[in-house]
Each structure stands twice: as C-alpha cells, then as structure tokens.
Amino acid sequence: MAYFFCLKHHAVEGEHGCRAKDRLGPYETEVAASRALEKVAERNDSWDNDPDWNDVPLASDEA
C-alpha cells in the first residue's frame, strides 16, 4: 500500500485520498508520509546551501 501526505488537510492518506495535485508521495509507510513536510524543508535547506550551486550570473549573462 502507498501512503500520501495531503497538503489540503495536513494528514496522511491512503491511495484513495485527495487529488494528486493536493498531496505529496507516494511513501512506503505512514510514518514516512507524516514526515513529508519535514523532508521537504530538509531538502530545500540542503539545496539552498549546496556549494556546487552557483547563483552568480556569468559575465556573458550580464547586459
């Protein structure tokens, strides 16, 4: 069975929950689905602080 985190209701749902546009997943367990927003925040923080990402425009991009 797959589990999803509903962004509309802030609750874990099974396969027959809200529409796909309103949820995150699928997750293998209810516990993993319940941590969906925490996982999103962790990934965003990781990506925001990734030293390999470069937000500085190249000289050729400046005009």
Secondary structure, DSSP 4 states (H G I P E B T S, - for coil): --EEEETTTTEEE-TTSS-GGGEEEEESSHHHHHTHHHHHHHHHHHHHT-TT---SPPGGG--
